[in-house]
Amino acid sequence: MLQVVAAIIENFRGILICRRRPDQSHPLQWEFPGGKVEPGESPAAALARELEEELGISGAIGDVIARYEFAYPGRPPVDLIFYRILEFSGEPLNLIFQEMRWAPRETLGEFDFVEGDRIFLASLATAP
């Protein structure tokens, strides 16, 4: 089963969310940065790689805070793994997205997120 990792990066500005480009699948929807785990790669290594490619940050380390299977219509299920990023080097830069922003946790429900992230968003809304 394909694994997909996502980073929950939170600081005093909020949680970092990113908007997909119009030429991508799920155009202009919001998501948490991350991506697919490549063959032979651990989920943690994939997350560190994806964050370097997408945000230019390095050494991302975090703990798994949620994990579940999700299937988009007409596609096989994927294993979604969400990490709370505890540390990294550098300042996040928008290297591939239409837009990125720091959003306060309580406003995340106002954004049109990709379907796979919505279950996690519901749990995040009730988390301390």
N, C-alpha and C positions, 0 to 999 in steps of 0.2 A: 504494500500500500504506500502510495506517495505521502511523504511527510512534508508539512509546511510549518515553518517557524515564524513567530511574530514577536516583536519587541515592544514591551510596555516601558517607555522611558518617561519618568515623571520627575519633575522638580518644582521649584517655586512658581514657575510660569504655567504649569499644567502638565498634561500628557501630550507627547509628540504624536501627531496624526499626519498622514500624508494622503494627498489626492492623486488618483491615477490619471494618466494622460488620456486625451480623447482617442488616441490610436491603440490603446490597450484594451484587453478584455475588461469588462466592468468599467467602462469609460466614465471618468469624472466622479467615481465613487471614492469614498474615504476608506482608509485601511491603516493598520499599524505597520511600520516598516518590517521587512523580513522577506522570506521567499522559500523556495523549494530546497529540500535537502538533496544533494547530489549523491549518486551511488558511492558507497564507501566512505561517506562523510557522516560524522555524528551530528545530531541536531544542534548541539552547542557550537560546533565548528562552523556549521552552515550559517547560524545566526551571526557569528562574528564576521564571516565572509560577506554576507549580505549587507550588514551595517557598514562595512568598509566601502562596498560598491555603491550603496544608495545614499549614505550620509557622510562618508569620509571619516568616520570615527573608527578607532582601533581598540583592540583588547577588550571588547565587550564581554562582560561576565554577568551571569544572572541565574536566578532560580526559576524552575518551572512553577507557574502559578495556576495554570489551567491546561487541560488537554481533552480533546474529544474528536470524534469522527463527524465529518460533515460531507454531504454530497450535494453538489450543484445539480440542477435538473439535467438529465441526460448524460451525466458524467460519473465515473466511479468515485467512491468516497475517498476523502483525504483525511489524514491524521493531523489535526491542527494542534500545535504546541505553542503556548504563550509563555514568554519569559518576562519576569520583572528584571530590568537591567539595573544592576547595583553599582557598576562602575564601568568607565570607558575613558579613552584618551581622545582629546580633540573636542571641537564644537560641531554639532550636527549641521551639515550643509545640505541644501537641496541639490542633489546631483542628477536625479532622474525623474522627479515627480512634476506634475502640473503645479502643485502647491504643497507647502507643508506649513504647519502652525502648531503652536502650543495652545491647547484648549483646556480650560478648567474641567475637571472630572465631571462636575454637575451639568456641563453643557454638551457632553458627548452625544446624548440622545437627539440633539438637534441636527446632527450631521447624517448624511445618507451613506452609511457604511456598507461595504460588501456583505452579502448575506452570511458568509462564514464567520464574520466577526460579531454578529449581532447577539449570539448566545453568550459570548464572553462579555459583551457590553452590559447585558442584563445582570450578570453576576458582579461586574465591577461597580454597578450603581448601588449595590447593597453592601459592598465591602467597606471595611473601615479605612 
